[in-house]
Amino acid sequence: MSINPSIPLSQSIPVDKISYNEQGLVPAIAQDYLDGTVLMMAWMNEESLQKTLSTGEAWYWSRSRQELWHKGATSGHIQKIKTIRYDCDSDALLLSIEQIGEVACHTGERSCFHQIDHSKSAPPADTLSELFKLICDRKEHPVEGSYTCKLYEGGDNKILKKIGEEAAEVVMACKDDNPEEIAAEVADLFYHSLVALAYHQVNLRDVYKKLQERRR
């Protein structure tokens, strides 16, 4: 869907006003619509951009094969378009997409940007997702002295008690109308809620999907 629901996706980008390079191409960055992870960069020409807008799925231009490329046509890992933006110079595109199969890279990795310091590492996502990743890691690889690990050791009783306490503190901070305290207490509530999600093996992405469904 487009940002403005009254404007259909097919009309959300002025295809003829995009600044293509001398090869008639424009770089297109695909970004996960839930956690903001940059999944890949490819090239589009006017025709592939038009097909992307009309079909709601990502089409690129393959420079090696010199032909249109429907992302995922062979693998099944298609990219469903949520929004498309263009930058201030109209010479780069940003696609917010739902990556079917959670794999964007031809190597089988979620993102093409998985290499750093001659090793593999998942690219960064939003702050909550990065924190959730660390919390899950603490569950699989306990660290001595870790507060998160102590919560796991205490089980549901300790985790849920902390959520209750933090929720009450959020209420009190709001009653006092103290912006700094509100931010701090909500951060505590978010953190302990993430621990509860990990403890019960619920993925944060499932929460994001619920929030997306409630956008009105």
C-alpha positions as CSV (number, residue, x, y, z in Angstrom):
1,M,0.0,0.0,0.0
2,S,1.1,3.6,-0.5
3,I,1.6,6.1,2.3
4,N,-1.5,8.0,1.2
5,P,-4.3,5.3,1.0
6,S,-6.1,7.5,-1.5
7,I,-3.2,7.1,-4.0
8,P,-2.8,3.6,-5.4
9,L,0.7,2.1,-5.6
10,S,0.7,2.3,-9.4
11,Q,0.5,6.1,-9.1
12,S,2.8,6.7,-6.1
13,I,6.0,7.3,-8.1
14,P,6.3,9.6,-11.2
15,V,8.1,7.0,-13.4
16,D,8.9,9.5,-16.1
17,K,10.4,12.0,-13.6
18,I,12.9,9.7,-12.0
19,S,16.5,10.6,-12.9
20,Y,18.0,7.5,-14.5
21,N,21.7,7.2,-15.2
22,E,23.3,7.0,-18.6
23,Q,22.4,3.3,-18.8
24,G,18.8,4.2,-18.1
25,L,19.0,2.7,-14.6
26,V,18.3,3.8,-11.0
27,P,19.5,2.1,-7.8
28,A,16.7,0.6,-5.7
29,I,17.2,-0.4,-2.1
30,A,14.9,-3.0,-0.6
31,Q,14.2,-2.6,3.1
32,D,12.2,-4.9,5.4
33,Y,8.9,-3.3,6.2
34,L,8.8,-4.5,9.8
35,D,12.2,-3.9,11.3
36,G,13.9,-1.7,8.7
37,T,16.7,-4.1,7.8
38,V,18.3,-3.3,4.5
39,L,17.9,-6.5,2.5
40,M,19.5,-5.8,-0.9
41,M,20.3,-3.2,-3.6
42,A,19.5,-3.8,-7.3
43,W,18.8,-1.7,-10.4
44,M,15.6,-0.7,-12.0
45,N,14.9,0.8,-15.4
46,E,11.7,2.6,-16.3
47,E,10.0,-0.6,-17.5
48,S,10.9,-2.6,-14.3
49,L,9.7,0.2,-12.1
50,Q,6.5,0.4,-14.0
51,K,5.9,-3.4,-13.6
52,T,6.7,-3.1,-9.9
53,L,4.1,-0.4,-9.5
54,S,1.5,-2.2,-11.5
55,T,2.0,-5.7,-10.0
56,G,2.8,-4.8,-6.4
57,E,5.9,-7.1,-6.6
58,A,9.5,-6.2,-7.1
59,W,10.9,-6.3,-10.6
60,Y,14.5,-5.3,-11.3
61,W,16.8,-5.0,-14.3
62,S,19.6,-7.6,-14.5
63,R,22.7,-6.0,-15.9
64,S,24.4,-9.4,-16.4
65,R,21.6,-10.9,-18.3
66,Q,20.3,-7.7,-19.8
67,E,16.7,-8.5,-19.1
68,L,13.9,-7.8,-16.6
69,W,14.1,-9.8,-13.4
70,H,11.1,-10.7,-11.3
71,K,12.6,-11.1,-7.9
72,G,11.8,-14.6,-6.5
73,A,10.3,-16.0,-9.7
74,T,12.5,-19.0,-9.5
75,S,13.1,-19.3,-5.8
76,G,9.6,-18.3,-4.6
77,H,11.2,-15.5,-2.5
78,I,9.2,-12.7,-4.0
79,Q,9.1,-9.2,-2.6
80,K,5.7,-7.7,-2.0
81,I,5.8,-3.9,-2.1
82,K,4.4,-2.0,0.8
83,T,5.6,1.5,-0.2
84,I,8.1,3.0,-2.6
85,R,9.9,6.3,-2.0
86,Y,12.3,8.3,-4.1
87,D,15.0,10.6,-2.7
88,C,15.4,14.4,-2.9
89,D,17.3,14.2,-6.2
90,S,14.9,11.6,-7.7
91,D,17.8,9.4,-8.5
92,A,17.4,6.6,-6.0
93,L,14.5,4.5,-4.8
94,L,13.7,2.9,-1.5
95,L,11.3,-0.1,-1.4
96,S,9.6,-1.1,1.8
97,I,8.9,-4.8,1.2
98,E,7.6,-8.0,2.7
99,Q,10.2,-10.5,1.8
100,I,8.5,-13.9,1.3
101,G,10.6,-16.7,2.7
102,E,12.7,-14.2,4.7
103,V,15.5,-14.7,2.2
104,A,16.6,-11.9,-0.1
105,C,20.2,-12.9,-1.0
106,H,21.0,-15.5,-3.6
107,T,23.4,-17.1,-1.1
108,G,20.5,-18.0,1.2
109,E,21.2,-15.2,3.7
110,R,18.3,-13.0,4.7
111,S,20.2,-9.9,3.5
112,C,22.8,-9.3,0.9
113,F,24.6,-7.1,3.4
114,H,25.7,-9.9,5.7
115,Q,29.5,-9.5,5.3
116,I,31.7,-7.5,7.8
117,D,35.3,-7.9,8.8
118,H,35.7,-10.9,6.5
119,S,33.0,-12.8,8.4
120,K,29.2,-13.1,8.3
121,S,27.0,-11.0,10.5
122,A,23.3,-10.1,10.2
123,P,22.8,-6.4,9.3
124,P,21.4,-4.1,12.0
125,A,17.7,-3.6,12.3
126,D,15.7,-1.2,14.6
127,T,16.7,-0.8,18.3
128,L,14.0,-3.2,19.6
129,S,14.9,-5.9,17.2
130,E,18.6,-5.6,18.1
131,L,17.8,-5.7,21.8
132,F,15.5,-8.7,21.3
133,K,18.3,-10.5,19.4
134,L,20.6,-10.0,22.3
135,I,18.0,-11.1,24.8
136,C,17.4,-14.3,22.8
137,D,21.2,-14.9,22.7
138,R,21.4,-14.6,26.5
139,K,18.8,-17.4,26.6
140,E,20.9,-19.7,24.4
141,H,24.3,-18.6,25.7
142,P,24.0,-17.5,29.4
143,V,26.5,-14.9,30.7
144,E,27.5,-14.9,34.3
145,G,26.2,-11.8,36.1
146,S,23.7,-10.9,33.3
147,Y,20.5,-9.4,34.6
148,T,18.6,-11.0,31.6
149,C,19.9,-14.4,32.6
150,K,18.8,-13.9,36.2
151,L,15.3,-13.1,34.9
152,Y,15.3,-16.3,32.9
153,E,16.4,-18.3,36.0
154,G,13.5,-16.8,37.9
155,G,11.1,-18.0,35.2
156,D,7.6,-16.6,34.6
157,N,7.0,-15.5,38.2
158,K,10.0,-13.2,38.2
159,I,9.5,-11.9,34.6
160,L,5.8,-11.2,35.0
161,K,6.3,-9.6,38.4
162,K,8.8,-7.2,36.8
163,I,6.4,-6.4,34.0
164,G,3.7,-5.5,36.5
165,E,6.1,-3.3,38.5
166,E,7.3,-1.5,35.4
167,A,3.7,-1.0,34.1
168,A,2.8,0.7,37.4
169,E,5.9,2.9,37.2
170,V,4.9,4.0,33.7
171,V,1.5,5.0,35.0
172,M,3.1,7.0,37.9
173,A,5.6,8.7,35.6
174,C,2.7,9.7,33.3
175,K,0.7,11.0,36.3
176,D,3.7,13.1,37.3
177,D,4.0,14.4,33.7
178,N,7.7,13.9,33.7
179,P,9.0,13.3,30.1
180,E,12.4,11.9,31.1
181,E,10.9,9.5,33.7
182,I,8.2,8.4,31.2
183,A,10.8,7.6,28.6
184,A,12.9,5.7,31.2
185,E,10.0,3.7,32.6
186,V,8.6,2.8,29.1
187,A,12.1,1.6,28.1
188,D,12.1,-0.7,31.2
189,L,8.6,-2.0,30.3
190,F,9.7,-2.6,26.7
191,Y,12.8,-4.5,27.9
192,H,11.0,-6.8,30.3
193,S,8.3,-7.4,27.7
194,L,10.9,-8.5,25.3
195,V,12.3,-10.9,27.9
196,A,8.8,-12.4,28.3
197,L,8.5,-12.8,24.5
198,A,11.8,-14.6,24.3
199,Y,11.0,-16.8,27.4
200,H,7.7,-17.9,25.7
201,Q,9.4,-18.2,22.3
202,V,7.3,-15.5,20.6
203,N,9.1,-13.7,17.8
204,L,9.1,-9.9,18.0
205,R,8.2,-9.8,14.3
206,D,4.9,-11.4,15.2
207,V,4.2,-8.4,17.5
208,Y,5.2,-6.0,14.7
209,K,2.8,-7.7,12.4
210,K,0.0,-7.2,14.9
211,L,0.9,-3.6,15.2
212,Q,0.9,-3.2,11.4
213,E,-2.6,-4.8,11.2
214,R,-3.8,-2.1,13.7
215,R,-2.5,0.9,11.7
216,R,-5.5,3.0,10.7
